[in-house]
Amino acid sequence: MNNCETTYATLRVSRPGINISEVSSLLGFHPTDVFPKDKPAERWIYSTQALIKSDSLDIHLQHITKLLLRNGTRRMIGLQSTGHQTDIFCYWLSKNGHGGPEIQPETLLELGSLGLKLSLDVYQI
């Protein structure tokens, strides 16, 4: 029984004075958002919130890892080696307060090969 009300995953690439176009070109896809919007950007953001309609966090994570692995792990590791902070931040809302997200071993291996830390923000209704 799946007790997830809603979930999504967000890839974040952060660095003061980040070059949004350069990061997009290197990764091979564009961000869904940047932060802050009204000043020079510090964070490149790609969220599955409006893109993936699934209550499986693993499916959201697989979407991001497939995009990143399509261009090879060297690109993500290259960003990390030049001082960019990278991680995946996940939102997960429980329908009834029990259980939690399940992530497949293959997905965890892919995240590890990309050098990505995974953070979970878990809530209940």
C-alpha positions as CSV (number, residue, x, y, z in Angstrom):
1,M,0.0,0.0,0.0
2,N,1.4,3.3,-1.0
3,N,0.7,6.0,1.5
4,C,2.3,9.0,-0.4
5,E,0.1,12.0,-0.9
6,T,2.6,13.8,-3.1
7,T,6.4,13.8,-3.8
8,Y,9.0,15.3,-6.0
9,A,12.8,15.6,-6.3
10,T,14.9,18.6,-6.9
11,L,18.5,18.7,-8.3
12,R,20.3,21.7,-6.9
13,V,23.6,23.1,-8.2
14,S,24.9,26.0,-6.0
15,R,27.7,28.4,-6.1
16,P,28.0,32.2,-5.6
17,G,27.9,33.8,-9.1
18,I,26.9,30.6,-10.8
19,N,26.8,30.7,-14.6
20,I,23.3,29.3,-15.3
21,S,23.9,28.9,-19.1
22,E,27.2,27.2,-18.5
23,V,25.7,24.7,-16.0
24,S,22.8,24.0,-18.4
25,S,25.1,23.5,-21.3
26,L,27.4,21.1,-19.3
27,L,24.5,19.0,-18.0
28,G,22.6,19.0,-21.3
29,F,19.2,20.4,-19.9
30,H,17.8,23.6,-18.6
31,P,16.8,24.4,-15.0
32,T,13.1,24.7,-14.0
33,D,14.1,27.6,-11.7
34,V,17.0,29.7,-10.4
35,F,17.5,31.3,-7.0
36,P,17.3,34.1,-6.3
37,K,15.3,35.5,-9.2
38,D,16.0,39.2,-8.7
39,K,19.8,39.1,-8.1
40,P,22.7,37.3,-9.6
41,A,21.9,33.6,-9.4
42,E,23.4,31.4,-6.8
43,R,21.5,28.2,-7.4
44,W,20.5,26.2,-10.6
45,I,17.4,24.2,-9.8
46,Y,15.7,21.3,-11.7
47,S,12.5,20.1,-10.0
48,T,10.3,17.2,-11.0
49,Q,7.3,18.8,-9.2
50,A,5.4,19.9,-12.3
51,L,7.0,17.4,-14.7
52,I,6.4,13.9,-13.2
53,K,2.9,12.7,-12.1
54,S,3.8,9.9,-9.7
55,D,3.6,9.2,-6.0
56,S,6.8,7.1,-6.2
57,L,9.8,9.1,-5.1
58,D,12.0,6.6,-6.9
59,I,10.4,7.5,-10.2
60,H,11.2,11.1,-9.7
61,L,14.8,10.3,-8.8
62,Q,15.2,8.0,-11.8
63,H,14.0,10.8,-14.0
64,I,16.9,13.0,-12.8
65,T,19.5,10.3,-12.8
66,K,18.6,9.3,-16.4
67,L,19.1,13.0,-17.5
68,L,22.5,13.2,-15.7
69,L,23.7,9.8,-16.8
70,R,22.8,10.5,-20.4
71,N,25.8,12.8,-20.6
72,G,28.0,10.7,-18.3
73,T,29.1,11.1,-14.7
74,R,32.2,13.1,-15.7
75,R,30.1,16.3,-16.2
76,M,28.5,16.2,-12.7
77,I,31.9,15.4,-11.1
78,G,33.4,18.2,-13.2
79,L,31.0,20.7,-11.6
80,Q,31.7,19.3,-8.2
81,S,35.5,19.6,-8.7
82,T,35.1,23.3,-9.6
83,G,33.5,24.2,-6.3
84,H,29.8,23.7,-7.2
85,Q,27.8,22.2,-4.4
86,T,25.4,19.5,-5.7
87,D,22.6,17.6,-4.1
88,I,19.1,16.2,-4.6
89,F,16.4,17.5,-2.2
90,C,13.2,15.5,-1.9
91,Y,9.8,16.4,-0.7
92,W,7.5,13.6,0.5
93,L,4.0,14.0,2.1
94,S,2.4,11.0,3.8
95,K,-1.4,10.4,3.5
96,N,-1.6,8.8,6.9
97,G,1.7,9.3,8.8
98,H,3.0,5.8,8.4
99,G,5.8,4.4,6.3
100,G,8.0,6.5,4.0
101,P,9.5,6.7,0.6
102,E,11.1,3.6,-0.9
103,I,14.2,4.0,-3.2
104,Q,15.5,1.1,-5.3
105,P,19.1,0.0,-4.9
106,E,19.8,0.8,-8.6
107,T,18.7,4.4,-8.0
108,L,20.9,4.7,-4.9
109,L,23.9,3.4,-6.9
110,E,23.3,5.9,-9.7
111,L,23.1,8.8,-7.2
112,G,26.3,7.6,-5.6
113,S,28.1,7.3,-8.9
114,L,27.1,10.9,-9.6
115,G,28.4,12.0,-6.2
116,L,25.0,13.3,-5.1
117,K,23.9,13.7,-1.5
118,L,20.2,12.9,-1.0
119,S,18.1,14.9,1.5
120,L,14.5,14.0,2.5
121,D,11.9,16.4,3.8
122,V,9.1,14.2,5.0
123,Y,5.7,15.5,6.3
124,Q,2.3,14.0,7.2
125,I,-1.1,15.5,6.6
